[in-house]
Every structure is written in structure tokens, then in C-alpha cells.
Amino acid sequence: MPKMKTRKATAKRFRFTGKGKIRRAHAFRSHLLSGRAPKRMRRLKRPDLVSPSDEEKIKRLLPYG
């Protein structure tokens, strides 16, 4: 049986933590930033975890995580 291929687009967007959870970046931080509050921008800067309902889908796309 051939090896499973990693979805490269998914691999660039998600990283595994040491305990096996999946980290992701926040959206809404690329442009038109001047109208947003500094508190919101600081919060969006920090990575977040993927919701448990989406974890299985992403793990299927990253077989060797």
C-alpha cells in the first residue's frame, strides 16, 4: 500500500502542539488594520486551537502529525 500524502496547503496553516492538539492562526489580520482596536489586534496575534469538531478533519489531511 502506498504512503499517504500530506495536504501541503493544510500543513502550512496548522501545527501540532506537544500534546497533539492543533494550533491555528486567526483570520482578519492581513489588511485594513487601522480601524481595528489595539486590544483586538493583540488578541488576533496569538495562535488559537482548532475546535474539537474540526480536529478529526484536519488530522485526516495531516496523516504524519
PLY file of the C-alpha trace (Angstrom):
ply
format ascii 1.0
element vertex 65
property float x
property float y
property float z
element edge 64
property int vertex1
property int vertex2
end_header
0.00 0.00 0.00
1.46 3.40 -0.92
2.25 6.06 1.62
-0.41 8.67 2.31
0.33 12.15 1.00
0.20 15.18 3.27
-2.04 18.02 2.09
0.56 20.76 1.75
-1.92 23.65 1.95
-3.14 22.27 5.28
0.40 21.69 6.54
1.22 25.37 6.01
-1.78 26.54 8.04
-1.78 24.20 11.04
0.80 22.94 13.57
0.57 20.28 16.23
1.24 21.12 19.86
3.31 18.86 22.10
0.17 17.18 23.43
-1.29 16.56 19.98
-3.76 19.42 19.73
-3.82 21.53 16.58
-2.84 25.20 16.55
-4.13 27.70 14.01
-3.73 31.39 13.23
-6.56 33.90 13.49
-8.18 35.48 10.46
-8.70 39.24 9.85
-5.06 40.29 10.30
-3.84 40.88 6.77
-5.04 44.33 5.68
-7.37 47.24 6.63
-5.97 47.11 10.17
-6.13 50.81 11.07
-9.82 50.72 12.02
-9.45 47.88 14.46
-8.88 48.28 18.17
-5.37 47.56 19.51
-6.82 45.13 22.05
-8.43 43.15 19.25
-5.21 43.14 17.24
-3.22 41.80 20.21
-5.77 39.03 20.67
-5.70 38.10 16.99
-1.88 37.92 17.04
-1.84 34.93 19.40
-2.45 31.45 17.97
-5.59 29.57 18.88
-6.60 25.91 19.00
-8.79 24.25 16.41
-12.25 23.33 17.70
-12.71 19.66 18.61
-15.35 19.20 15.89
-12.82 20.17 13.19
-9.82 18.32 14.65
-10.65 14.96 13.05
-10.98 16.52 9.58
-7.58 18.21 9.84
-5.88 15.11 11.27
-7.08 13.20 8.22
-5.35 15.76 5.98
-2.12 15.60 8.02
-1.52 11.85 8.42
2.00 12.12 9.86
1.39 14.80 12.50
0 1
1 2
2 3
3 4
4 5
5 6
6 7
7 8
8 9
9 10
10 11
11 12
12 13
13 14
14 15
15 16
16 17
17 18
18 19
19 20
20 21
21 22
22 23
23 24
24 25
25 26
26 27
27 28
28 29
29 30
30 31
31 32
32 33
33 34
34 35
35 36
36 37
37 38
38 39
39 40
40 41
41 42
42 43
43 44
44 45
45 46
46 47
47 48
48 49
49 50
50 51
51 52
52 53
53 54
54 55
55 56
56 57
57 58
58 59
59 60
60 61
61 62
62 63
63 64
